[in-house]
Amino acid sequence: MGVMHISKSEIPNDRSAIEREGFAVAVQRGEPPVGWGTWHHHGDHHVVAYVLAGTVHVDAGGSGNGTIQASAGDLVYIEPETIHRERYGEGEIATVGFYFGSGPGRVDVDGPDRG
């Protein structure tokens, strides 16, 4: 048992700040690139993201969920194996993502067929 402290200057941007068996926490902050990110899923991880600042759009493609928009104060939940991509609104973004599961935390894939 123990306690861990990571100062804000030591927290990596958009990478796991804390990673243990079955659990990880990632912080994203700053101005992300404009446009949609790449299609991916998070393996068998359940992902819960809390939006601290800015706006996040999540396109779940072929899952039937379409695109959701989350703003500061909102939570986003992504089920395991859900293929999706993100786009961020203009300006600064800050999110904290919690990953519960095992295996790789991100798997890049081809996008769903929209045809």
C-alpha positions, 0 to 999 in steps of 0.5 A: 500500500502507498500514496503517490503524488505526481506534480503537475509539471511531471504529468505527461500530456496525453499519456498515462500519468499513472499506470497499474495492472488493470488501471491507468489515468491519462491527462490531456491538456493544451491545444490539440491538432485541428481535425479528426484523430485516427480511428482506434479502440481501447482493447478490453478497457472501459474508458471514462473521460472527464472534460475539464475544459473545452469541447470533445466530439467522439465519433463512434462510427459504425456502432450506431451511436453516431457522434456525441459532443461533451463539454466542460463538466461532462463525462464520456464513457466508451465501452471496450472494443468500441472503434471511435475517433475524437475531434476537439473544439477550437482552443484549449482542451483539458481531459482526464481519462480513466482506463479500466482493463488489461492489455494495450490501452490503444489499438489503431484500426481502419475506420468503419465502412460508411458505404 
